[in-house]
Amino acid sequence: MLPQALHELILAHETLLWWLAGTSVFLFIGTLFLVPLLVVRLPTDYFIHTKRHPLPWRHQHPFIRGILLFGKNILGALFLLSGLLMLFLPGQGLLTMVMGIVLLDLPVKYHLQRWLISRGPILRAINWLRRRAGKPLLRVDKSRHRPSADLP
């Protein structure tokens, strides 16, 4: 039986708890489909280069480019926040956070990505998804990935 104080707290915030539960289920199911889809679309050599790949829409009209960049950053922020929530709720928290960082447009993002991806568990998880999709594994030059050398 629940203590009286906890029972009252649950009853007082029942709507909020249902929203949190619904959001958790939605994020869990959404990331089960979106994260693998994004991971298998990354080029095999995405993390080999020392400089970031040019954006595919760099030759578009500035207005179109701005809208695409804004949408990509919103999606990245949603993935990052969802990943943070999934550290406490069911879901692929770390992998979702990595995909959020991939989508965000931050000054030191590429160096942070290269360092994170070179870590064993994350690289193994991503390559496992790519192997299941029939895609070549991500290549990473681990000799260059020292946190003190890559991060400011």
Secondary structure, 3 states (H helix, E strand, C coil): CCCHHHHHHHHHCHHHHHHHHHHHHHHHHHHHHHHHHHHHHCCCCCCCCCCCCCCCCCCCCHHHHHHHHHHHHHHHHHHHHHHHHHCCCCCCHHHHHHHHHHHCCCCCHHHHHHHHHCCHHHHHHHHHHHHHCCCCCCCCCHHHCCHHHHCC
